[in-house]
Amino acid sequence: MNKTVANIRHLRREEIDSARWDACILRAENGLIYARTFYLDAMATHWNGLILGDYEAVMPLTWNKKFGFSYLYQPAFTAQLGIFYRNVPDKAMENIFISRAKSHFRFCEIHLNYANTIEDAAPKANYTIDLDKSYEQIRQGYKKRLLENLDEAGSHSLDYLPGKDYGEVIHLFKNQYGHRLPHTHPSDYDHFDKLCRELQNRNMIFIRQVRERSGALLNNSIFLQDDRRIYNIMSVSLPAGREKRAHFYLLDQLIAEFATKKLLLDFEGSDVPGIAEFYRKFGSVNQPYLFLKYNNLPFPLRLFK
């Protein structure tokens, strides 16, 4: 990619050709569902795009405004964005994208994606499992403690079932975990509910749940799916489910359901030690992505950030 800075255009959302943008994401070596136009339209307050040439590479710029300044932020339920490309760029080109973003936005806290290589960005853990193997082969990577938890779950006569009510999962998630996510606002859940309806129309979302034989709900989880990944976007374990190891059981059954498919199971994190250890028990591999932060706001505004 021997392109000049002039080949990278900064376009407002209404100027972006959605079909060409989405074609770039679909063909991109590092394409992810979060960067599709319908996803960004649902979850971002505003977004623009940096576009190389004829949509050879793109970078969504998700932004908001405060104190009269526009800034880049990471929308809720959107794990990775950054630069997506049809042909692998050199490091200099990636840095040009970031420089162009800095020229338009003076403050930034965003997640790039696993394939970006910006040096002054910090890695964040994200665990994945390659499902293109038999269930038996994947299970060989399970840690001893996980197998013990699955044995315990198996003693409770649990059922792994499909679900239909996305609103119920969102409501449960908000009630169970909302207090731990102070930066996720009520409107974010509304936007995610809207996104779920769009994904349902595209056959890119499904629910799996675990119930006791009595019918009592123990775990309810939403997964997204494109032609490359299954995304563990939202999972809720109820108190009785935690006692019966329902989340262990659900993920094990999900792996069994999709084993041999040419997909990655993307756990979506995490740097939280307990959560990271939970995902590592499944024999997952860390595929880190990058957190980019800069603050070029004038004094004294930069002190508030």
C-alpha positions in Angstrom: 0.0 0.0 0.0 2.1 2.9 -1.2 -0.6 5.5 -0.8 -0.2 9.1 0.2 -2.0 10.9 3.0 -4.1 12.6 0.3 -5.7 9.2 -0.5 -7.3 9.0 2.9 -10.6 10.9 3.0 -12.5 11.9 6.2 -16.2 11.5 5.5 -19.3 12.2 7.6 -21.7 9.3 8.0 -24.1 10.7 5.4 -21.2 10.8 2.8 -20.2 7.2 3.3 -21.2 4.6 0.7 -22.6 1.9 3.0 -22.4 -0.9 0.4 -18.7 -0.1 -0.3 -17.9 0.2 3.4 -19.5 -3.1 4.3 -17.9 -4.8 1.3 -14.5 -3.7 2.7 -15.3 -5.1 6.1 -16.6 -8.4 4.7 -13.5 -8.8 2.5 -11.0 -7.5 5.2 -8.6 -10.0 6.6 -9.5 -8.6 10.0 -13.2 -7.8 9.4 -15.4 -7.8 12.5 -19.2 -7.5 13.0 -18.7 -4.3 15.1 -17.5 -2.3 12.0 -20.5 -3.0 9.8 -22.6 0.1 9.1 -25.8 -1.2 10.7 -23.9 -2.0 13.9 -22.3 1.5 14.0 -25.6 3.1 13.2 -27.3 1.4 16.1 -24.6 1.8 18.8 -22.6 5.0 18.1 -23.9 8.4 19.0 -22.2 9.7 15.9 -19.7 8.2 13.5 -17.6 9.3 10.6 -15.0 7.3 8.7 -11.5 7.5 7.3 -11.4 5.8 3.9 -8.3 4.9 1.9 -8.8 5.1 -1.9 -11.8 3.1 -3.1 -12.6 1.7 0.3 -9.4 -0.3 0.3 -9.1 0.3 4.1 -11.5 2.1 6.5 -11.5 3.3 10.1 -14.7 4.2 11.9 -14.5 7.3 14.0 -17.2 7.0 16.7 -17.6 10.4 18.3 -19.5 12.5 20.7 -19.3 16.1 21.9 -18.8 17.7 25.3 -17.8 21.3 26.3 -17.9 22.2 22.6 -15.2 19.6 21.7 -15.7 16.5 19.6 -13.9 13.4 21.0 -13.6 9.7 20.0 -15.1 7.1 22.3 -15.9 3.4 22.3 -19.6 2.6 22.0 -21.1 0.2 24.4 -21.2 -3.5 23.4 -18.6 -2.8 20.7 -15.4 -4.5 21.6 -13.1 -3.7 18.7 -12.9 -1.1 15.9 -9.8 0.5 14.5 -8.4 0.1 11.0 -9.8 -2.6 8.7 -8.2 -3.4 5.4 -8.5 -5.6 2.3 -4.7 -5.8 1.9 -2.3 -5.8 4.9 -1.0 -2.2 5.3 2.5 -1.3 6.5 2.9 0.2 9.9 3.5 3.6 8.4 0.0 3.6 6.8 -1.6 2.6 10.1 0.1 5.5 11.8 -1.1 7.8 9.1 -4.7 6.8 9.9 -4.1 7.5 13.6 -2.5 10.9 12.7 -5.6 11.8 10.6 -7.9 10.9 13.5 -5.8 13.1 15.8 -6.2 16.0 13.4 -10.0 15.9 13.7 -10.4 14.8 17.3 -8.3 16.1 20.2 -9.3 13.5 22.8 -9.6 9.8 22.2 -10.3 6.6 24.2 -11.0 3.8 21.7 -10.3 0.1 21.1 -8.5 -0.8 17.9 -8.7 -4.3 16.6 -6.5 -7.4 17.1 -4.6 -6.9 13.8 -3.6 -3.3 14.3 0.0 -2.6 15.4 0.0 1.0 16.8 3.0 1.2 19.1 1.7 3.7 21.7 -1.5 1.7 22.3 -1.9 -0.7 25.2 -2.9 -4.3 24.7 -6.1 -5.7 26.2 -6.8 -9.4 26.5 -9.3 -11.2 24.4 -9.7 -15.0 24.4 -10.8 -17.1 21.4 -11.2 -20.7 20.5 -10.9 -22.2 17.0 -14.0 -24.2 16.5 -12.7 -25.8 13.3 -11.9 -29.1 15.1 -14.0 -31.9 16.6 -15.5 -31.4 20.0 -13.3 -34.1 21.4 -10.2 -32.3 20.1 -11.3 -29.0 21.6 -12.2 -30.7 24.9 -8.7 -32.0 25.2 -7.6 -28.4 25.8 -9.9 -28.0 28.8 -8.2 -27.4 32.1 -8.7 -29.9 34.9 -10.7 -27.5 37.0 -13.1 -26.9 34.1 -13.7 -30.6 33.8 -14.5 -30.8 37.5 -17.0 -27.9 37.1 -18.6 -29.7 34.2 -19.0 -32.9 36.2 -20.7 -30.8 38.9 -23.0 -29.2 36.4 -23.8 -32.6 35.0 -25.1 -33.7 38.4 -27.9 -31.1 38.3 -29.8 -32.4 35.2 -29.5 -29.2 33.2 -31.0 -28.5 29.8 -29.3 -26.4 27.1 -32.0 -24.7 25.0 -32.5 -22.0 22.4 -34.2 -18.8 23.5 -36.1 -16.1 21.7 -36.6 -13.1 23.9 -33.6 -10.7 23.5 -35.4 -8.1 25.6 -35.5 -10.5 28.6 -31.7 -11.1 28.4 -31.0 -7.4 28.2 -33.3 -6.7 31.1 -31.7 -9.4 33.2 -28.2 -8.2 32.3 -29.0 -4.7 33.2 -30.4 -5.7 36.6 -27.6 -8.2 37.4 -24.6 -6.2 36.2 -25.6 -2.6 35.4 -24.2 -1.3 38.6 -20.7 -2.6 37.6 -20.9 -0.8 34.3 -21.2 2.9 35.2 -20.3 4.1 31.7 -23.1 2.1 30.1 -26.1 4.3 30.0 -29.8 3.3 29.9 -29.9 4.5 26.3 -27.1 2.0 25.4 -29.4 -0.9 26.3 -32.1 0.6 24.2 -29.7 0.9 21.3 -28.5 -2.6 21.8 -32.1 -3.9 21.8 -32.6 -2.1 18.5 -29.4 -3.7 17.2 -30.7 -7.1 18.2 -33.8 -6.7 16.1 -31.7 -5.7 13.1 -29.4 -8.7 13.6 -32.4 -11.0 13.9 -33.6 -9.8 10.5 -30.1 -10.7 9.2 -29.9 -14.1 10.9 -26.8 -13.0 12.8 -27.9 -13.5 16.4 -29.1 -16.3 18.6 -29.9 -17.0 22.3 -28.8 -20.0 24.3 -30.0 -20.7 27.8 -29.6 -23.2 30.5 -32.7 -24.3 32.6 -33.3 -26.9 35.3 -35.6 -29.7 34.3 -38.2 -27.9 36.4 -38.0 -25.1 33.9 -36.2 -22.6 36.2 -33.9 -20.3 34.2 -30.2 -20.5 35.3 -28.3 -18.7 32.5 -29.5 -16.6 29.5 -27.0 -15.5 26.8 -27.0 -13.6 23.5 -24.4 -14.5 20.8 -23.8 -12.7 17.6 -22.5 -14.6 14.5 -21.0 -13.6 11.2 -19.2 -15.9 8.7 -16.0 -15.8 10.8 -16.9 -15.6 14.5 -19.4 -16.3 17.2 -19.3 -13.3 19.6 -20.1 -13.8 23.3 -21.8 -10.4 23.5 -24.0 -10.7 26.6 -24.4 -13.5 29.2 -26.4 -13.5 32.4 -25.9 -16.1 35.2 -28.6 -16.0 37.8 -27.6 -16.8 41.4 -28.9 -20.4 41.2 -27.1 -20.8 37.9 -23.7 -19.8 39.5 -24.2 -22.4 42.2 -24.9 -25.1 39.5 -22.1 -24.0 37.2 -24.6 -23.2 34.4 -22.3 -20.9 32.5 -19.6 -23.6 32.3 -22.3 -26.0 31.0 -23.7 -23.5 28.5 -20.3 -22.7 26.9 -19.3 -26.3 26.8 -22.6 -27.2 25.0 -22.2 -24.2 22.7 -18.7 -25.5 21.7 -20.2 -29.0 21.1 -23.0 -27.4 19.0 -20.6 -25.5 16.7 -17.5 -27.7 16.7 -16.1 -28.5 13.2 -17.4 -25.1 11.9 -14.9 -22.7 10.4 -15.5 -20.2 13.1 -13.8 -18.6 16.1 -15.6 -18.4 19.4 -14.8 -14.9 20.6 -15.2 -14.6 24.4 -14.8 -10.8 24.2 -12.2 -10.3 27.0 -11.1 -9.9 29.7 -8.3 -8.2 31.7 -10.2 -8.9 34.9 -8.2 -11.8 36.4 -11.1 -13.9 37.4 -12.9 -13.6 34.1 -9.6 -14.2 32.1 -9.0 -17.3 34.1 -12.5 -18.6 33.4 -12.0 -18.3 29.7 -8.5 -19.8 29.8 -10.0 -22.9 31.4 -11.5 -23.7 28.0 -8.1 -23.9 26.3 -8.6 -20.5 24.7 -5.9 -18.4 23.1 -5.3 -14.7 23.9 -5.8 -12.6 20.7 -5.3 -9.1 22.2 -6.6 -5.9 20.8 -5.3 -2.4 21.5 -6.6 0.5 23.6 -5.7 3.9 22.2 -5.8 7.0 24.3 -4.6 10.5 23.8 -5.5 13.9 25.2 -4.7 17.0 23.3 -7.4 19.1 24.8 -6.5 22.7 25.9 -5.8 23.5 29.5 -7.8 23.3 31.8 -10.1 20.9 30.0 -7.5 18.2 29.8 -7.5 18.1 33.6 -11.0 16.7 33.6 -9.9 13.7 31.6 
